[in-house]
Amino acid sequence: MDAARTILTETLSVLKRRPGLGLLVGQMDEMRRRVAATAGPGAWAVNLTAAELRLLPYLATYLTFPEIGSRLFITSHTVRSEAKAIYRKLDATSRAEAIDRAVEIGLLEPMFPHRASVAV
């Protein structure tokens, strides 16, 4: 996260000199949000292992641990222990909460992005 904070600081100095740089302004706001999200509880999320990152998208499905294991060629016990580590690192107590937290900090894309309300 130190690298992200350095980039954030450098980008802020550029934006002070040239505030109308289009897409950079929005990207800067998004990066600031992600850095802030990893500063408090769940900051361990940036320390997910490669195996945990590989498993994380499968947790967003309705697959059981044995089904996930067969797709990843690992045992259901390994899936369970990696899932528990993910929950701990994301400060979550359930699969749904872990997914919500992963989306919140940018590790996963939202399944149903907010839609503009449609008048009927």
C-alpha positions in Angstrom: 0.0 0.0 0.0 3.0 2.3 0.4 3.3 2.4 -3.4 -0.3 3.3 -3.8 0.0 6.1 -1.3 3.1 7.4 -3.1 1.3 7.4 -6.5 -1.7 9.1 -4.8 0.6 11.9 -3.4 2.3 12.4 -6.8 -1.0 12.5 -8.6 -2.4 15.0 -6.2 0.6 17.3 -6.9 0.0 17.0 -10.7 -3.7 17.8 -10.2 -2.9 20.9 -8.2 -1.0 22.2 -11.2 -3.5 21.0 -13.8 -6.9 20.4 -12.2 -8.8 19.7 -15.4 -7.1 16.5 -16.6 -10.3 14.7 -17.4 -10.2 11.0 -16.6 -7.3 11.4 -14.1 -9.6 13.2 -11.7 -12.1 10.3 -11.5 -9.3 7.7 -11.3 -7.7 9.7 -8.5 -11.0 9.7 -6.5 -11.3 5.9 -7.1 -7.8 5.3 -5.9 -8.2 7.5 -2.9 -11.4 5.5 -2.0 -9.5 2.2 -2.3 -6.5 3.3 -0.3 -8.8 4.6 2.5 -10.8 1.3 2.4 -7.6 -0.7 3.1 -6.5 1.5 6.0 -8.9 0.3 8.7 -10.3 -3.1 9.6 -9.7 -5.6 6.8 -6.4 -3.9 5.8 -5.0 -7.5 5.7 -7.0 -7.9 2.5 -4.1 -6.6 0.5 -2.1 -9.5 1.8 -4.3 -12.2 0.3 -2.2 -15.0 -1.1 -2.3 -16.0 -4.8 -4.3 -19.1 -3.8 -6.8 -17.0 -1.8 -7.1 -14.5 -4.7 -7.8 -17.4 -7.1 -10.5 -18.7 -4.8 -12.2 -15.4 -4.1 -14.3 -15.1 -7.3 -15.6 -18.7 -6.7 -16.9 -17.6 -3.3 -19.2 -15.2 -5.1 -21.0 -18.2 -6.8 -23.4 -20.7 -5.4 -20.9 -23.5 -5.8 -20.2 -25.6 -2.7 -16.7 -26.0 -1.3 -16.4 -29.5 -2.9 -17.5 -28.1 -6.3 -15.1 -25.2 -6.1 -12.3 -27.6 -5.1 -13.0 -29.8 -8.1 -12.8 -26.8 -10.4 -9.5 -25.6 -8.9 -8.1 -29.2 -8.5 -7.8 -28.9 -4.7 -9.5 -30.6 -1.9 -12.6 -29.2 -0.2 -10.6 -29.1 3.0 -8.1 -26.7 1.3 -11.0 -24.6 -0.1 -12.4 -24.4 3.5 -9.2 -23.4 5.1 -8.4 -20.8 2.4 -12.0 -19.4 2.7 -11.5 -19.0 6.5 -8.3 -17.1 5.9 -10.1 -14.9 3.4 -12.9 -14.2 5.9 -10.3 -13.3 8.6 -8.4 -11.0 6.3 -11.5 -9.3 5.1 -12.9 -9.0 8.6 -16.0 -11.0 7.6 -18.0 -13.7 9.4 -19.8 -15.1 6.3 -19.3 -15.8 2.7 -21.7 -13.0 1.7 -20.0 -10.5 4.0 -16.6 -11.5 2.5 -17.8 -10.9 -1.0 -19.4 -7.5 0.0 -16.1 -6.5 1.6 -14.1 -7.7 -1.5 -16.3 -5.6 -3.8 -16.0 -2.6 -1.4 -12.2 -2.5 -1.5 -12.0 -3.4 -5.2 -10.8 -7.0 -5.2 -14.0 -8.1 -7.0 -16.3 -6.3 -9.5 -19.9 -5.9 -8.3 -22.2 -8.5 -9.7 -25.1 -6.0 -10.1 -23.8 -2.5 -10.6 -26.1 0.2 -9.4 -28.6 1.0 -12.1 -30.3 4.3 -12.7 -33.9 4.0 -11.7 -36.2 3.7 -14.7 -39.6 5.6 -14.6 -42.5 3.4 -15.5 
